[in-house]
Amino acid sequence: MSGLVDALVIVAVIALVIVRQFRASRVGTDRRWWLLPGVLAVLALREPHLLDTRHPTTAALVFGAEVIVGLAMGAAWAWTTRIWVEPDGAVWSRSTRASVAVWAVGIGLRLGLFGIGTLLGVHQDGSALILALAGTLLVRSGLLIWRAQSLRPAPVSATAYRDGVPRSAWKEPV
């Protein structure tokens, strides 16, 4: 892909993900949560110039740091996401303000890595960023699914007449 297409794909995916994650959404453990990261990884890995051939060792180190930042960002994002269980057993999630901080720090680290790579003369392609973004999404989704599976629904309060129908407690006015 060209640099412009890479940039558009990255911006579109980040915008889609951020907008969706800051709304409450149901966590589906049976869905294909790995599909978007998988598509992004395939798009990134099919590029022939993932690493700079003139500086292979330095390029690999910068690329490895980019992937590690992406994985750490996905884990931090998953742990700063609020999840809860509704009485019907449905698990919901929504990113928090701490998640915004995770994104800001992650973007700052990635810009720093890009600057370091540029100073070292490493040609950096958008494919590395797309692959790191795929890792971020994969780790975040996997950890959220894992956290959601460990939650249990809130216990149903005792029923008044043992008939299985919960009733609200009635208070006599004083």
Disulfide bonds with the S-S distance in Angstrom:
none
